[in-house]
Amino acid sequence: MDLTRKKCVPCEGGVPRVEGAALDALLGSVSGWQLAGDRIRKHLRFADFRAAMAFVSAMADLAESEGHHPDFSVHYSTVDVEIWTHAAGGLTENDFILAAKIDQLPGALPG
């Protein structure tokens, strides 16, 4: 399943949460993302602060284009990203689409 070819769909609470086998399949399609309750999280490392901030800027542009916005925090050369769909009160396919597209942004160090 190539989530990067999909587009996040607007939701105002009408999009169902994914659970069970569907959730497991979506989680398996994004690398390094961890399930944390009703959210997915990823810890990314960068060469330095400037590289981390360049990534955050690119992630902001991506989030705006998708109409779906992650929470994140920056700690010098690391970025922690957390995604979930507020209106659904949990995870939807949109969250995994955004995660897959975030994974395509350049700059993060391996592992």
C-alpha positions as CSV (number, residue, x, y, z in Angstrom):
1,M,0.0,0.0,0.0
2,D,1.7,3.2,-1.2
3,L,0.2,5.8,1.1
4,T,2.4,8.6,-0.5
5,R,0.1,8.5,-3.5
6,K,-2.9,9.3,-1.4
7,K,-4.1,12.7,-0.2
8,C,-5.5,13.4,3.2
9,V,-9.2,14.0,3.1
10,P,-10.9,16.7,5.2
11,C,-12.7,15.4,8.2
12,E,-15.0,17.1,10.7
13,G,-15.6,14.0,12.8
14,G,-17.2,12.0,10.0
15,V,-14.1,9.9,9.2
16,P,-14.0,6.6,11.2
17,R,-11.0,5.7,13.3
18,V,-9.0,2.7,12.2
19,E,-8.7,-0.1,14.6
20,G,-7.7,-3.8,14.8
21,A,-6.3,-5.4,11.6
22,A,-6.6,-2.2,9.6
23,L,-4.6,-0.3,12.2
24,D,-1.9,-3.0,12.2
25,A,-1.7,-3.0,8.4
26,L,-1.3,0.8,8.3
27,L,1.2,0.9,11.1
28,G,3.2,-1.8,9.2
29,S,3.3,0.4,6.1
30,V,5.2,3.3,7.8
31,S,8.8,2.7,9.0
32,G,9.8,3.6,12.6
33,W,6.4,5.0,13.7
34,Q,5.3,3.7,17.1
35,L,1.7,3.3,18.3
36,A,1.2,5.4,21.5
37,G,-2.4,5.0,22.6
38,D,-4.5,6.8,20.1
39,R,-1.5,8.4,18.3
40,I,1.5,7.5,16.3
41,R,5.0,8.9,17.2
42,K,8.4,9.0,15.7
43,H,11.8,10.3,17.0
44,L,14.1,11.7,14.3
45,R,17.7,12.7,14.5
46,F,19.6,15.3,12.5
47,A,23.1,16.5,12.0
48,D,22.5,19.7,13.8
49,F,19.9,22.3,14.8
50,R,19.8,23.9,11.4
51,A,19.1,20.5,9.7
52,A,16.3,19.8,12.3
53,M,14.7,23.2,11.6
54,A,14.9,22.8,7.8
55,F,13.1,19.5,8.3
56,V,10.4,21.2,10.5
57,S,9.9,23.8,7.8
58,A,9.5,21.2,5.1
59,M,7.1,19.3,7.3
60,A,5.1,22.4,7.9
61,D,4.8,23.0,4.1
62,L,3.7,19.4,3.7
63,A,1.2,19.6,6.5
64,E,-0.4,22.7,5.0
65,S,-0.6,21.0,1.6
66,E,-2.3,18.0,3.1
67,G,-4.6,20.0,5.5
68,H,-3.5,17.7,8.3
69,H,-1.1,18.9,11.0
70,P,1.2,17.0,13.3
71,D,2.4,18.0,16.8
72,F,6.1,18.2,17.2
73,S,8.9,19.3,19.4
74,V,12.5,20.2,18.6
75,H,15.4,19.4,21.0
76,Y,18.5,20.8,19.3
77,S,19.2,18.1,16.7
78,T,16.1,15.9,17.3
79,V,12.5,16.2,16.3
80,D,9.7,14.2,17.9
81,V,6.6,14.0,15.8
82,E,3.1,12.9,17.0
83,I,0.1,12.5,14.7
84,W,-3.6,11.7,15.3
85,T,-6.9,13.0,14.1
86,H,-8.4,15.3,16.7
87,A,-11.9,15.2,15.1
88,A,-12.0,11.4,15.1
89,G,-10.6,11.1,18.6
90,G,-7.9,8.7,17.4
91,L,-6.1,7.4,14.3
92,T,-7.4,7.6,10.7
93,E,-5.9,6.7,7.4
94,N,-5.0,10.5,7.1
95,D,-2.5,10.0,9.9
96,F,-0.6,7.3,8.1
97,I,-0.7,9.2,4.8
98,L,0.9,12.1,6.5
99,A,3.5,9.9,8.3
100,A,4.4,8.2,5.0
101,K,4.9,11.6,3.4
102,I,6.9,12.9,6.3
103,D,9.2,9.9,5.9
104,Q,10.0,11.0,2.4
105,L,11.3,14.4,3.5
106,P,15.1,14.7,3.4
107,G,17.5,15.3,6.2
108,A,16.9,12.8,8.9
109,L,19.8,10.5,9.9
110,P,19.3,6.8,9.6
111,G,18.1,4.8,12.6
